[in-house]
């Protein structure tokens, strides 16, 4: 047992759970699997019993869990998308998502965790990206633009750094997001640069893998790389990168913006020439952008500002939006569960009658687009940046 990883408030919150099971009802993993052991209620109850003092355990006739029991428990902890919906609905106000992150760190320190967690750490240590790809290829997506610039958007100095992120840098489907955003930024005359191979993973996968301390070197490197460009603002199309920088990077006097916020500003300033494009869309609030960062209105303002585009909200939206299944490293730990959560999400999207679902996250794009493609569904899956790019009059 390692209580030092938890604040006093968190340890007290283990006892604050009323057992109402609201977290279980709101959990996408429980709904998709039918397994109550994936619920927050189960985790809190198990950890509370495991952490009882020796005298209390003896009084109640219990014994401490052995290594095998800890490993079995870890399988339930890591089959979580870290979507935060449990914390959103908890009537006791328990900060459940932060507890899950600390619990993962405790399990890693005890050696009770899925083997694929080691693969994440090894890839990042060796290649500085979550896929273990060659860092020199990090900005190769620029070459797929219709008119790639000679400098490939990697400048010595610029006002804005566009921090691309691992998934959008290397995964072919997600590369459409930086291609679209770069073209929009160029059309608006934004002085921006990429970090290229000097961009390392933001460290978010290590946070989700229960190994935040291992991300310190990456954070220090990325901050130094941005400062070397003389930039005062960093823009992220990846909500996880944005949240990692906002919540865990040292204060550096930088303005941090998600791409939807930045695009909202460009549109309000009249810096983007637009043409009418008839399309009915619904918007999916990414968990890290919506529930975590509370960025709900900016993406919707962007969509509504596009001529001819009609927005229909999902039945569950904003802070209650259903998770797509793409977070928490779940795809690496339990791909079938990831796919089932995505199926449920896409079913709700189709119920709106929209032609396309738009999001502000490369993982949401990957997860929903993969399900739609595999099942030959008549649904377009787009990022907000792609939607704006399609509406540019250039």
C-alpha positions as CSV (number, residue, x, y, z in Angstrom):
1,X,0.0,0.0,0.0
2,X,1.4,3.4,-0.9
3,X,-0.7,6.2,0.6
4,X,2.0,8.8,-0.1
5,X,0.7,9.0,-3.7
6,X,-2.6,10.4,-2.5
7,X,-3.5,13.7,-0.9
8,X,-5.2,13.6,2.5
9,X,-8.3,14.7,0.8
10,X,-8.2,11.8,-1.7
11,X,-7.7,9.3,1.1
12,X,-10.7,10.8,2.9
13,X,-12.7,10.7,-0.3
14,X,-12.3,6.9,-0.3
15,X,-14.6,6.9,2.7
16,X,-16.9,9.5,1.2
17,X,-18.4,7.2,-1.4
18,X,-22.1,6.6,-0.6
19,X,-22.4,3.5,-2.8
20,X,-25.1,5.1,-4.9
21,X,-23.5,3.5,-8.1
22,X,-24.2,6.7,-10.2
23,X,-20.6,6.3,-11.5
24,X,-21.4,2.8,-12.7
25,X,-24.5,4.0,-14.6
26,X,-22.4,6.7,-16.3
27,X,-19.4,4.6,-17.1
28,X,-19.0,3.8,-20.9
29,X,-16.8,0.7,-20.1
30,X,-19.4,-0.8,-17.7
31,X,-22.2,-0.1,-20.3
32,X,-20.2,-1.7,-23.1
33,X,-18.9,-4.7,-21.1
34,X,-21.7,-5.3,-18.6
35,X,-18.9,-5.8,-16.0
36,X,-19.6,-3.9,-12.8
37,X,-15.9,-4.4,-11.7
38,X,-15.0,-1.6,-14.2
39,X,-17.0,0.9,-12.2
40,X,-15.7,3.6,-9.9
41,X,-17.8,2.2,-7.1
42,X,-16.0,-1.2,-7.3
43,X,-12.5,0.5,-7.5
44,X,-13.2,2.7,-4.5
45,X,-14.6,-0.2,-2.4
46,X,-11.7,-2.5,-3.3
47,X,-9.0,0.1,-2.6
48,X,-10.7,1.1,0.7
49,X,-10.8,-2.4,1.9
50,X,-7.2,-3.1,0.8
51,X,-6.0,0.0,2.6
52,X,-7.4,-0.7,6.0
53,X,-5.0,-0.5,8.9
54,X,-3.7,-3.8,10.2
55,X,-5.6,-3.6,13.5
56,X,-8.9,-2.9,11.7
57,X,-8.3,-5.7,9.2
58,X,-7.7,-8.1,12.0
59,X,-10.8,-6.9,13.8
60,X,-12.9,-7.5,10.8
61,X,-11.3,-10.9,10.0
62,X,-9.6,-9.8,6.8
63,X,-6.2,-10.1,5.3
64,X,-4.2,-7.9,3.0
65,X,-4.5,-8.7,-0.8
66,X,-1.7,-10.7,-2.3
67,X,0.2,-10.0,-5.5
68,X,-2.2,-12.0,-7.7
69,X,-5.2,-10.1,-6.3
70,X,-3.5,-6.8,-7.0
71,X,-2.8,-7.9,-10.6
72,X,-6.4,-8.9,-11.1
73,X,-7.6,-5.6,-9.7
74,X,-5.2,-3.7,-12.0
75,X,-7.0,-5.3,-15.0
76,X,-10.1,-3.5,-14.0
77,X,-8.3,-0.2,-13.3
78,X,-6.6,0.0,-16.7
79,X,-9.8,-0.9,-18.6
80,X,-10.9,2.6,-18.2
81,X,-11.0,5.5,-20.8
82,X,-10.4,8.1,-18.1
83,X,-13.3,10.0,-19.6
84,X,-14.3,11.6,-16.3
85,X,-18.0,11.0,-16.6
86,X,-18.0,9.3,-13.2
87,X,-16.7,12.4,-11.5
88,X,-19.2,14.5,-13.4
89,X,-22.2,12.6,-11.9
90,X,-20.8,11.8,-8.5
91,X,-23.2,13.3,-5.9
92,X,-20.4,13.4,-3.3
93,X,-18.2,15.5,-5.5
94,X,-15.3,13.0,-5.4
95,X,-12.5,13.8,-7.8
96,X,-12.6,10.4,-9.3
97,X,-10.5,10.9,-12.4
98,X,-7.5,12.2,-10.4
99,X,-7.9,9.2,-8.1
100,X,-7.8,6.8,-11.1
101,X,-4.5,8.4,-12.3
102,X,-2.9,8.1,-8.8
103,X,-4.3,4.5,-8.5
104,X,-2.6,3.6,-11.8
105,X,0.7,5.1,-10.5
106,X,0.3,3.0,-7.3
107,X,-0.2,-0.2,-9.3
108,X,2.8,0.5,-11.5
109,X,5.0,1.0,-8.5
110,X,3.7,-2.3,-7.1
111,X,4.4,-4.1,-10.4
112,X,0.7,-4.9,-10.8
113,X,-0.2,-3.6,-14.3
114,X,-0.8,-4.8,-17.9
115,X,2.4,-5.7,-19.8
116,X,1.6,-3.2,-22.6
117,X,2.2,-0.4,-20.2
118,X,5.9,-1.3,-20.5
119,X,5.7,-1.0,-24.3
120,X,4.4,2.6,-24.0
121,X,7.3,3.5,-21.7
122,X,9.9,1.8,-24.0
123,X,8.7,3.5,-27.1
124,X,8.8,6.9,-25.5
125,X,12.2,6.4,-24.0
126,X,13.7,5.2,-27.2
127,X,11.9,7.1,-29.9
128,X,10.2,10.0,-28.1
129,X,6.9,9.1,-29.6
130,X,4.2,6.7,-28.5
131,X,4.4,4.6,-31.7
132,X,8.2,3.9,-31.7
133,X,8.5,5.6,-35.1
134,X,11.5,7.5,-36.5
135,X,11.4,11.0,-35.1
136,X,12.8,12.4,-38.4
137,X,9.4,11.5,-39.9
138,X,7.4,13.5,-37.4
139,X,6.6,16.4,-39.9
140,X,6.5,14.3,-43.1
141,X,2.7,14.9,-43.3
142,X,3.5,18.4,-44.5
143,X,4.6,16.9,-47.8
144,X,1.0,15.8,-48.4
145,X,-0.3,19.4,-48.7
146,X,-1.3,20.5,-52.1
147,X,1.5,23.1,-52.0
148,X,4.0,22.3,-49.2
149,X,6.3,25.2,-48.3
150,X,10.0,24.9,-48.8
151,X,10.6,25.1,-45.1
152,X,7.9,22.5,-44.4
153,X,6.6,25.0,-41.7
154,X,9.6,24.4,-39.6
155,X,11.0,28.0,-39.0
156,X,13.7,29.3,-36.8
157,X,11.4,31.9,-35.2
158,X,7.6,32.3,-35.2
159,X,4.9,33.8,-33.0
160,X,2.9,30.6,-32.7
161,X,4.0,27.0,-32.3
162,X,1.6,24.3,-33.6
163,X,2.3,21.3,-31.4
164,X,1.0,18.4,-33.6
165,X,1.1,15.4,-31.2
166,X,2.1,11.8,-31.8
167,X,-1.2,10.4,-33.2
168,X,-1.7,13.2,-35.8
169,X,2.0,13.1,-36.7
170,X,2.3,9.4,-37.5
171,X,-1.2,7.8,-37.9
172,X,-2.3,8.2,-41.6
173,X,-6.0,8.7,-40.9
174,X,-5.3,11.4,-38.2
175,X,-2.7,13.2,-40.4
176,X,-5.6,14.8,-42.2
177,X,-6.1,17.0,-39.1
178,X,-2.7,18.8,-39.2
179,X,-2.9,19.0,-43.0
180,X,-6.2,20.9,-42.7
181,X,-5.2,23.0,-39.8
182,X,-1.9,24.1,-41.4
183,X,-3.7,25.1,-44.6
184,X,-6.2,27.2,-42.5
185,X,-3.5,28.9,-40.5
186,X,-1.6,29.7,-43.7
187,X,-4.8,31.1,-45.3
188,X,-5.3,33.3,-42.2
189,X,-1.7,34.6,-42.4
190,X,-0.8,33.2,-39.0
191,X,3.0,33.3,-38.3
192,X,3.4,29.7,-37.1
193,X,6.0,27.0,-36.9
194,X,6.2,23.3,-36.2
195,X,8.9,21.8,-33.9
196,X,9.5,19.0,-36.4
197,X,11.7,16.3,-34.9
198,X,12.3,18.5,-31.9
199,X,8.7,17.9,-30.9
200,X,8.7,15.0,-28.4
201,X,5.6,13.3,-27.0
202,X,3.8,15.6,-24.5
203,X,3.9,12.8,-21.9
204,X,0.2,12.2,-21.7
205,X,0.5,8.5,-22.4
206,X,2.8,8.1,-19.4
207,X,0.3,9.9,-17.2
208,X,-2.4,7.5,-18.3
209,X,0.0,4.6,-17.8
210,X,0.6,5.6,-14.2
211,X,4.2,6.8,-14.8
212,X,4.0,10.6,-14.7
213,X,7.5,11.0,-13.3
214,X,9.0,9.5,-16.5
215,X,7.5,12.4,-18.5
216,X,9.6,15.1,-16.8
217,X,12.4,15.0,-19.4
218,X,9.9,15.3,-22.2
219,X,8.2,18.3,-20.6
220,X,11.5,20.1,-20.1
221,X,12.6,19.3,-23.6
222,X,9.4,20.6,-25.2
223,X,9.3,23.8,-23.2
224,X,12.9,24.5,-24.3
225,X,12.1,23.8,-27.9
226,X,9.2,26.3,-27.9
227,X,11.3,28.9,-26.1
228,X,14.0,28.5,-28.7
229,X,11.5,29.6,-31.4
230,X,10.8,32.8,-29.5
231,X,7.1,31.9,-29.5
232,X,4.6,33.2,-27.1
233,X,1.7,30.9,-28.0
234,X,1.2,27.1,-28.5
235,X,-1.7,25.7,-30.3
236,X,-2.9,22.1,-30.0
237,X,-5.4,20.2,-32.1
238,X,-5.0,17.3,-29.6
239,X,-7.0,17.8,-26.4
240,X,-4.7,15.4,-24.5
241,X,-1.6,17.4,-25.4
242,X,-3.4,20.6,-24.5
243,X,-4.5,19.3,-21.1
244,X,-1.1,17.8,-20.4
245,X,0.6,21.2,-21.0
246,X,-2.1,23.1,-19.1
247,X,-2.2,20.9,-16.0
248,X,1.3,19.4,-15.7
249,X,3.9,21.5,-17.5
250,X,5.8,24.1,-15.5
251,X,4.4,27.7,-15.8
252,X,6.4,29.3,-18.7
253,X,4.4,32.4,-19.5
254,X,3.0,30.8,-22.7
255,X,-0.5,31.2,-24.0
256,X,-2.0,27.7,-24.6
257,X,-4.9,27.3,-26.9
258,X,-6.8,24.3,-28.4
259,X,-7.3,24.6,-32.1
260,X,-11.0,25.2,-31.7
261,X,-10.3,28.2,-29.5
262,X,-7.8,29.6,-32.0
263,X,-10.1,29.0,-35.0
264,X,-12.9,30.8,-33.1
265,X,-10.6,33.8,-32.7
266,X,-9.6,33.8,-36.4
267,X,-13.3,33.7,-37.5
268,X,-14.3,36.4,-35.1
269,X,-11.6,38.6,-36.6
270,X,-12.8,37.9,-40.1
271,X,-9.4,36.4,-41.1
272,X,-10.8,33.4,-43.0
273,X,-12.5,33.7,-46.5
274,X,-15.5,31.3,-46.5
275,X,-17.8,29.8,-49.0
276,X,-21.2,28.2,-48.5
277,X,-21.2,24.4,-48.1
278,X,-24.4,22.6,-47.4
279,X,-23.8,20.0,-44.7
280,X,-25.7,18.8,-41.6
281,X,-23.4,17.8,-38.7
282,X,-23.4,16.9,-35.1
283,X,-20.6,17.7,-32.7
284,X,-19.0,15.2,-30.3
285,X,-17.4,16.8,-27.3
286,X,-14.0,15.1,-26.6
287,X,-13.6,14.1,-23.0
288,X,-10.4,16.0,-22.4
289,X,-11.6,19.1,-24.3
290,X,-15.1,19.1,-22.8
291,X,-15.4,17.6,-19.4
292,X,-11.8,18.2,-18.5
293,X,-11.1,21.6,-20.0
294,X,-14.7,22.8,-20.1
295,X,-14.4,24.0,-23.7
296,X,-17.9,23.6,-25.0
297,X,-18.9,26.7,-26.8
298,X,-15.9,27.6,-29.0
299,X,-16.2,24.5,-31.2
300,X,-19.9,25.2,-31.7
301,X,-19.3,28.8,-32.5
302,X,-16.8,27.7,-35.2
303,X,-19.3,25.3,-36.8
304,X,-22.2,27.8,-36.7
305,X,-20.0,30.4,-38.4
306,X,-19.6,28.3,-41.5
307,X,-22.1,29.2,-44.2
308,X,-24.5,26.5,-45.0
309,X,-23.5,24.2,-42.2
310,X,-26.3,23.1,-39.8
311,X,-25.5,21.8,-36.3
312,X,-27.6,19.2,-34.5
313,X,-26.6,18.4,-31.0
314,X,-26.3,14.9,-29.7
315,X,-28.8,13.6,-27.1
316,X,-25.9,13.5,-24.7
317,X,-23.7,16.5,-25.2
318,X,-21.3,18.9,-23.5
319,X,-20.4,17.7,-20.0
320,X,-22.6,14.6,-20.4
321,X,-21.3,13.6,-23.9
322,X,-20.7,9.9,-24.3
323,X,-17.1,8.8,-24.6
324,X,-16.0,7.4,-27.9
325,X,-13.7,4.8,-26.2
326,X,-10.4,6.3,-27.5
327,X,-8.9,7.5,-24.2
328,X,-6.9,6.1,-21.3
329,X,-4.7,3.9,-23.5
330,X,-7.7,1.5,-23.6
331,X,-7.2,0.6,-27.3
332,X,-3.8,-0.9,-26.3
333,X,-5.2,-2.7,-23.2
334,X,-8.6,-4.0,-24.5
335,X,-9.3,-3.4,-28.1
336,X,-12.6,-5.2,-28.2
337,X,-13.9,-3.0,-25.3
338,X,-12.6,0.0,-27.1
339,X,-14.6,-1.0,-30.3
340,X,-17.8,-1.7,-28.4
341,X,-17.7,1.7,-26.7
342,X,-17.2,3.2,-30.2
343,X,-20.1,1.3,-31.6
344,X,-22.5,2.7,-28.9
345,X,-21.2,6.2,-29.6
346,X,-21.7,6.0,-33.4
347,X,-25.2,4.6,-32.9
348,X,-26.1,7.8,-31.0
349,X,-24.5,9.9,-33.7
350,X,-26.5,8.2,-36.5
351,X,-29.7,8.8,-34.5
352,X,-29.3,12.5,-35.1
353,X,-29.7,12.1,-38.8
354,X,-26.6,14.2,-39.4
355,X,-24.4,13.5,-42.5
356,X,-21.2,14.0,-40.5
357,X,-19.9,13.9,-36.9
358,X,-17.3,16.5,-36.1
359,X,-15.0,16.5,-33.2
360,X,-11.9,18.3,-31.9
361,X,-9.7,15.3,-31.2
362,X,-7.6,12.9,-33.3
363,X,-8.4,9.9,-31.1
364,X,-12.1,10.6,-31.5
365,X,-11.6,10.8,-35.2
366,X,-9.7,7.6,-35.4
367,X,-12.1,5.6,-33.1
368,X,-15.4,6.7,-34.8
369,X,-14.0,6.7,-38.3
370,X,-12.6,3.2,-37.9
371,X,-15.9,1.9,-36.7
372,X,-17.8,3.6,-39.5
373,X,-15.4,2.3,-42.1
374,X,-15.3,-1.3,-40.9
375,X,-19.1,-1.4,-40.7
376,X,-19.6,0.5,-44.0
377,X,-21.8,3.1,-42.4
378,X,-23.0,6.2,-44.3
379,X,-21.3,8.7,-41.9
380,X,-18.5,11.2,-42.4
381,X,-16.2,11.6,-39.5
382,X,-14.3,14.9,-39.4
383,X,-12.2,17.2,-37.2
384,X,-13.3,20.8,-36.7
385,X,-10.1,21.9,-38.6
386,X,-11.1,19.7,-41.6
387,X,-14.6,21.2,-41.6
388,X,-13.2,24.8,-41.6
389,X,-10.7,23.8,-44.4
390,X,-13.5,22.5,-46.5
391,X,-15.4,25.8,-46.1
392,X,-12.4,28.0,-47.2
393,X,-12.9,30.1,-50.3
394,X,-9.4,29.7,-51.7
